[in-house]
Amino acid sequence: MQEDNEKDGLTGMREDVQSEANETNEENKEVKIDGQTTETKGKKIARIIFLVLGNAVIIAGVWQAILFNGVSVAAMIYQLMVPMEGADGGNFFSLNIAMAVGIPVLTVAEVLFGNWWRGKTKRLTFFRKRKVLCAGLWFALAAVVVLARMSVFSYLWLVIHPSTIYEENCVAVDMDNIKAPEKKRNLIYIFMESMEVTYADRENGGIADKNRIPYLTELSHTIGESFSANDKLNGLEPVEGAVWTCGSLVSQLSGIPLIIPIGGNSMGGGYKEFLPGAVTIGEVLNHFGYRQVYMQGSKIEFAGTDLFLKCHGNYEIRDYNYYNSNHRLPSDDYFVWWGFEDFRLYEFAREEITRLAKDDAPFAVTMMTIDTHFTGGYTCPLCEKDFDNSYDNAIYCADCQLKKFLRWLRSQDFYENTTVVVVGDHPTMDSMYYRELSKGNKDYQRKAYAVVVNSAIPYTLGKTRDYSAVDMFPTTLAAMGFEIEGNRLGLGVNLYSEEQTLVERYGLKKLNKELLKHSKYYNKHIIEGR
């Protein structure tokens, strides 16, 4: 019996030794093949590629979550498709640094950990022999998690489903249905980058402990109209197609949200038209004899803005390129932030408005500020350091500069016959700043700031309106004294009228879903212009 047990023991030991020898031989075989054949080298390269791709996806996802959490998928797709000339590269520089450092570190760490783990688990031959498969699964898992967190799958689900929202609600612009006032009023339309109601204190409808926009708050409560029935600031609800700069510009000026990216890699490259089926306030005012100037301190090519303005209104363009080529900046190579500072933009605007006011024709000046752009804003030499956070100082500085500009405007002889519209293009995309400001308050409904000053007609409805960027098109014309048959243009509604806005009719959540869905009307009549 004892002899049999010893034989069995020796047999078991031989089997264990043989098993380990086989595994060692297998490993040695793999090493030998690695060194001599292309096939195994290819597998090794494939494994590294999958690891690198998975790490790149994770880093990009973390970067997006930190800096741009909450930015819509449509906005991200659009920005990837259009020209970025003139943009501040700080954000993408940080992504490049994160990729350059993070990918090698993570990849090396994963390889070392994998070698250590396989050494500790020699019996798990399935994983040891399928290194490429494991790396591929890591990449797939990383991609699914990141894309799901960014709501890409829900976005794709919506865009493959049809909607008839345009057929049911879109009103094509007909010049015969728009009547100009006997004495045409001038228009000054100021887009304030990333300006939102949120920056006000809680007493006035914001979320801050200390008001960052005291003058804008006062403006809404006194001489301006934000279509609110109480002391709370009101503004633009964030609807799809209008939550980034060019999207908001298009939506406010045409009443049509910019839902579908136009073009391949360039808005102005292979395409000569920008939403040919849309009609904008620029075209309406041009029809009625207005002289128009568009001004911004950055390069007009960014995001296809130049193509949009060229196709939709007879604008004189005054951007960074214009003032730089005319030697109006401190030096010919002068470039700060996105171009030049807002205080220079306001100085140039005074010059343009004074020039236009000397003519008999009515004028419309549209301005786009930039100092409050994410991330962190830009504090110019005029900005005080009243807050610890530089973005707070940039926002407060923008408030002060607008105050100074409007005070000048109101002192001019032509002001009595001039309507002024001040709007934020969209809520800020600086998610780190907003998280700190809101202190995790998830129930607060963010709105871009909006106010109409010196309107030709009073607001008499006595109720707070729920409205969005598309409603600014007919509302601005109404504030200038134009009469609009039916009080609707595009998807927008004249807020001085009893007509329901789409936000009021559908609710914000449902409206945004409908806007993202596939629309035959939008594709045929707006994008193709048929």
Secondary structure, DSSP 8 states (H G I E B T S, - for coil): -HHHHHHHHHHHHHHHHHHHHHHHHHHHHHHHHHHH-HHHHHHHHHHHHHHHHHHHHHHHHHHHHHHSTT--HHHHHHHHHS--TT---HHHHHHHHHHHHHHHHHHHHHHHHHHHHHHH-TT-HHHHT-HHHHHHHHHHHHHHHHHHHTTHHHHHHHHTSB--HHHHH-B---GGGEE--SS--EEEEEEETT-BGGGSBGGGT--BSS-S-HHHHHHHHTTEE-S-SSSS--EEE--TT-SSHHHHHHHHHHS----S--SSS-TTTS-S-SSTT---HHHHHHHTT-EEEEEESB-TTGGGHHHHHHHSS-EEEESHHHHHHTT-SSSTT--BTTBS-HHHHHHHHHHHHHHHHTSSS-EEEEEE--TT-TTT----TT----SSSHHHHHHHHHHHHHHHHHHHHHTSGGGGGEEEEEEESS----HHHHHHHHTT--S----EEEEEES-SS---S-S---EEGGGHHHHHHHHTT-EEGGGEEBTEE-TTSS---HHHHH-HHHHHHHHHSB-HHIIIIIIS--
